[in-house]
Amino acid sequence: MVNETQHTCSASSSSKSDGGSSSGSESSKDSSRCSTPVLDADRHERLREKMRRRQDSGDKWFSLEFFPPRTANAAVNLISRFDRMGAGGPLFIDVTWHPAGDPGSDKETSSMIIANTAVSYCGLETILHMTCCNQTKDDITGHLQKAKRLGLKNIMALRGDPAGEEWEEEKDGFNYAVDLVKHIRNEFDDYFDICVAGYPKGHPEAESYEADLRHLKEKVFAGADFIITQLFFRSETFLKFMKDCQAIGITCPIIPGIFPIQGYHSLRQLVKLSKLEVPQEIKDVIEPIKDNDAAIRNYGVELAVSMCRELLDSGMVHGLHFYTLNREVATTEVLKRLGIWKEDPRRPLPWAVSAHPKRRVEDVRPIFWASRPKSYIYRTQEWDDFPNGRWGNSSSPAFGELKDYYLFYLKSKSPREELLKMWGEELTGEESVFEVFTCYITGEPNKNGYKVTCMPWNDDPLATETNLLKEQLEKVNRRGILTINSQPNINGKPSTDPIVGWGPSGGYVFQKAYLEFFTSSEIVTALLKVLKKYELRVNYHIVNVKGQNITNAPDLQPNAVTWGIFPGREIIQPTVVDPVSFLSWKDEAFALWIEQWAKLYEEESPSRMIIQYIHDNYYLVNLVDNDFPLENCLWQVVDDTFELLN
Amino acid sequence: MVNETQHTCSASSSSKSDGGSSSGSESSKDSSRCSTPVLDADRHERLREKMRRRQDSGDKWFSLEFFPPRTANAAVNLISRFDRMGAGGPLFIDVTWHPAGDPGSDKETSSMIIANTAVSYCGLETILHMTCCNQTKDDITGHLQKAKRLGLKNIMALRGDPAGEEWEEEKDGFNYAVDLVKHIRNEFDDYFDICVAGYPKGHPEAESYEADLRHLKEKVFAGADFIITQLFFRSETFLKFMKDCQAIGITCPIIPGIFPIQGYHSLRQLVKLSKLEVPQEIKDVIEPIKDNDAAIRNYGVELAVSMCRELLDSGMVHGLHFYTLNREVATTEVLKRLGIWKEDPRRPLPWAVSAHPKRRVEDVRPIFWASRPKSYIYRTQEWDDFPNGRWGNSSSPAFGELKDYYLFYLKSKSPREELLKMWGEELTGEESVFEVFTCYITGEPNKNGYKVTCMPWNDDPLATETNLLKEQLEKVNRRGILTINSQPNINGKPSTDPIVGWGPSGGYVFQKAYLEFFTSSEIVTALLKVLKKYELRVNYHIVNVKGQNITNAPDLQPNAVTWGIFPGREIIQPTVVDPVSFLSWKDEAFALWIEQWAKLYEEESPSRMIIQYIHDNYYLVNLVDNDFPLENCLWQVVDDTFELLN
């Protein structure tokens, strides 16, 4: 939000769109059988309630503004940034609306899709900006319906920049933000939380500061829930504005927009767009250091920190909104120095919870996608509901088509060159593949000196928890047990345990040891002999790309491998080894060999043929040691297998 | 089944009753989310499948025949006998049909209701006999529909004794058992398993032994699943019969009916009814000892054991059917001596599972009715299904009306005089009530020398598990904490543990400590102060008869207090403290003071007023210690409370 105009207006619409279900009636049924024992009340609150609760509790908070990226690669990076900056605990993020960038489309770079990604995949409370000028009512209703469908619950209602210099009001059109606010309330009742823009210095196009305040009041009275302000350079500017707002009866939350100066050029551009004047004392500091980015950023951080402190100390401000310009360092630095960057190691569930309203009752996932949660969410996004916390009664839950699989959110974040450095420019045999897996586990550089920081089956570097198993994992990968997922057994650690804990305090968490790997048919033959000895203790599923399936699981029942016991609640079992979804995962896991790895190499090249060979001939194996109170026996199983082979 | 006639006949019916759902389509949906992780495959099999499986595995089995009682008190005793004899592991029991006793009615002594009791409350696989002669098609269809509705899945199809000497076939009527078999198959497809009677000596009214065999074959070919025979006195008689059956193409199971001679008169009566001849060698033994019941029974047991051994040793017999005459000793003795009485200490769930098909997915119950399971089943019998293993989505599950409460299956088994001896002919104050509770716990006689073996809130003597808590329970009851339910905490004992274990082997069971008691408002006031110290650890619900409800449970979520972890399965949590059903239990628990105890005394008598005072003024309290891995703190809570009071 850099430049917004507003005027009074009288446009309004009458017909309701989106049927009878538009009144935000997502409230869950009261029930003495709650499929999702409420671990995180927050998850069920709407944004304005969260804001109110934070204000009442005196808890300071922050929010982060991003704009949509221009390219697919930039989108991948932005999503990683959402994950990293989301870890600091923003109350929400918001995504601006770029009319030029087809903002409501299905492109991976559109405002709509980026906001959806933030909600669904990153689990962030998100506000989608939306501008209304030069658009038809149908267009706008369509955007809002789509936003609702994609799980977005908050809209920042803006006018947008009129096209052309000679802009004139359209009769019955959307001329001002207030028209959009009214339209949203008319068509969607109370479904959305609505935010509007405030201008501490008055909007540059407004007749006067006072007239602009009156326009703001109109927007609020038309149904806006809170206000985010344009950036400003002095805390007094905001505090005076806030008092003036209150004086004319605006009582909703007003959130100051903070712009940490990050560079000379970005500042100049922003000032030009927003028609704001940079105070002389700031110009005086910046001009002499204008070519020294680091110096300017340090100064910007200092300036922002001291202004934020004044705002917070005033007692009038509970939350701060940051214009990040999609950059991480300056904003994070300011937040950390203010002490409101709060990395909370506690997790409501062992996996990151999506913020999509449809998924709020979701409390069980198959373990297979543990390292590819975005793929899981993507592939299950068409599920209408999550009865029993997940896929309900169907014996074959539809995990999306594998053709969807190659879509944007599932692809590797790293460019081809980097992947080749990590996974080998040229493979000389299966052993070179073993070597890649081993380097990923150990964190040691490969023979060309590059660290292997990701694998096709893992979005991220190795989980801390997996580190507990590092030594054993290294040993087995070196010998061709190519591990892609594992967890140690846990027998009742406190739910506050920094590594394996999750859920509210006062509880205990448990795990069954789990190991999942690709391996050759020779090893599988030996493994099956060994597993006979462990028949009553270890459950296994062994499958190849053709679907040949060997298992000792008696039926299609899932095996709970992670569960927690909490005060006053039912048992929560968020991770299962589910035989049905394993077959969907199998398709994905084998396809990743080809799509992410083999295709790095020329067709018919020896490297490609090695990966193809593994794809065609290896088995995907999962093992669960059911006897969680005893020492994990899966390593013994593997050792016995190697011994049998020798 | 003592006297049955059969002939060929041609009656058959055409129209289907009972709508489209009559084809036994109770099969559970295949699902990767199984609300009842299958602990006991047996529970989902029909009788003929169980029989087949036992035969295939070479496992010998037995079944027990009972007749309906004449009086309500006799029914109470018979149900206790079902429980005791059910413990020996019969494959099924069967209940005879007494046309003179209004067998299809809702009376507590009717064949229909006794069979329903055996299924629903005692968890026994049950066959209901049904005779057809002198009945209209509509009557019979009505009985069958009712049987189905009451959870009965097996019918023994019989002709019954014609009324009057001059019986003649009715045209288009039900003249023979085969008519009934055909009718059942016509009207209910494959819903029922059907049993028919076989006569090792030929039916007394049959033209010949061979003709009778042909009639039997007709019954089988009309749709009967297996045969139970009339009693006989020599194993050769049965073995010849069986070979003759096989010779003419009868391949279904044929189960020999065994009659252990239990007394001179009952034998004479039976012989008269069945028109069988007692072999001379038996008469020779019995006549001289005809006035010595014990001697005759001993002889009868010997005779039955040796005949059964011969049958089992022949390799042709896998199961034995016992005509118990509703007596326990002789049959149990025979079974124990044969080694096929198998008390299995393993329990599929910590509570006894009902055999009603509607309840087969039930896997969760509130802990409150733990000592009154029949009351729980009775009060929930109208529930249509058990989604999520219990009461589904409603926030206020209907636990039946309290007026139902006084009905037959919920009343005390002991007569008034016995109860007065146990609970006091005359009470002198609240302390005399404390004394009764204390004696129940300790097992010591009361001051009049009588042991207190039951209480209004407990159908049975103290559970073995409660014995683990005996010392503490005695101490607190003596001081006016009148405990009615409790369980110790358990932190991962093997599922095969003889006292607290349940579920399949290889698992681990857990419990949170639970204590439920009545106590005075003075003690509650102190208790509430003490509980502040335990706020994060102990959940409590404290309620009086008027419904005043004090709790620190944050919402209406149930608290799982018993759960188990098993190989290859989801977590099973069969017992919960459920805040919603606690309020229904509260009504029942308070009503028991009046209905079972106060009403033993004259109106206005001091004893009655003491109980009435407790009913009106005491609170019902339940406490859960959520920290199951630590030492149970509930005793400390109670000690602290007494300390505060001193």
Chai-1 contact restraints between the chains, C-beta under 6 A:
chainA,res_idxA,chainB,res_idxB,connection_type,confidence,min_distance_angstrom,max_distance_angstrom,comment,restraint_id
A,K29,B,N393,contact,1.0,0.0,6.0,A-B,restraint_1
A,D30,B,S395,contact,1.0,0.0,6.0,A-B,restraint_2
A,S31,B,N393,contact,1.0,0.0,6.0,A-B,restraint_3
A,S31,B,S395,contact,1.0,0.0,6.0,A-B,restraint_4
A,S32,B,L556,contact,1.0,0.0,6.0,A-B,restraint_5
A,S32,B,P558,contact,1.0,0.0,6.0,A-B,restraint_6
A,S32,B,D578,contact,1.0,0.0,6.0,A-B,restraint_7
A,S32,B,V580,contact,1.0,0.0,6.0,A-B,restraint_8
A,R33,B,N388,contact,1.0,0.0,6.0,A-B,restraint_9
A,C34,B,Q557,contact,1.0,0.0,6.0,A-B,restraint_10
A,P37,B,Q557,contact,1.0,0.0,6.0,A-B,restraint_11
A,N388,B,R33,contact,1.0,0.0,6.0,A-B,restraint_12
A,N393,B,K29,contact,1.0,0.0,6.0,A-B,restraint_13
A,N393,B,S31,contact,1.0,0.0,6.0,A-B,restraint_14
A,S395,B,D30,contact,1.0,0.0,6.0,A-B,restraint_15
A,S395,B,S31,contact,1.0,0.0,6.0,A-B,restraint_16
A,G492,B,P629,contact,1.0,0.0,6.0,A-B,restraint_17
A,G506,B,L536,contact,1.0,0.0,6.0,A-B,restraint_18
A,L536,B,G506,contact,1.0,0.0,6.0,A-B,restraint_19
A,N539,B,G568,contact,1.0,0.0,6.0,A-B,restraint_20
A,A553,B,G568,contact,1.0,0.0,6.0,A-B,restraint_21
A,L556,B,S32,contact,1.0,0.0,6.0,A-B,restraint_22
A,Q557,B,C34,contact,1.0,0.0,6.0,A-B,restraint_23
A,Q557,B,P37,contact,1.0,0.0,6.0,A-B,restraint_24
A,Q557,B,R569,contact,1.0,0.0,6.0,A-B,restraint_25
A,P558,B,S32,contact,1.0,0.0,6.0,A-B,restraint_26
A,P558,B,E570,contact,1.0,0.0,6.0,A-B,restraint_27
A,N559,B,G568,contact,1.0,0.0,6.0,A-B,restraint_28
A,A560,B,E570,contact,1.0,0.0,6.0,A-B,restraint_29
A,A560,B,I571,contact,1.0,0.0,6.0,A-B,restraint_30
A,W563,B,I571,contact,1.0,0.0,6.0,A-B,restraint_31
A,P567,B,N626,contact,1.0,0.0,6.0,A-B,restraint_32
A,G568,B,N539,contact,1.0,0.0,6.0,A-B,restraint_33
A,G568,B,A553,contact,1.0,0.0,6.0,A-B,restraint_34
A,G568,B,N559,contact,1.0,0.0,6.0,A-B,restraint_35
A,R569,B,Q557,contact,1.0,0.0,6.0,A-B,restraint_36
A,E570,B,P558,contact,1.0,0.0,6.0,A-B,restraint_37
A,E570,B,A560,contact,1.0,0.0,6.0,A-B,restraint_38
A,I571,B,A560,contact,1.0,0.0,6.0,A-B,restraint_39
A,I571,B,W563,contact,1.0,0.0,6.0,A-B,restraint_40
A,I571,B,I571,contact,1.0,0.0,6.0,A-B,restraint_41
A,I571,B,Q573,contact,1.0,0.0,6.0,A-B,restraint_42
A,Q573,B,I571,contact,1.0,0.0,6.0,A-B,restraint_43
A,D578,B,S32,contact,1.0,0.0,6.0,A-B,restraint_44
A,V580,B,S32,contact,1.0,0.0,6.0,A-B,restraint_45
A,N626,B,P567,contact,1.0,0.0,6.0,A-B,restraint_46
A,P629,B,G492,contact,1.0,0.0,6.0,A-B,restraint_47
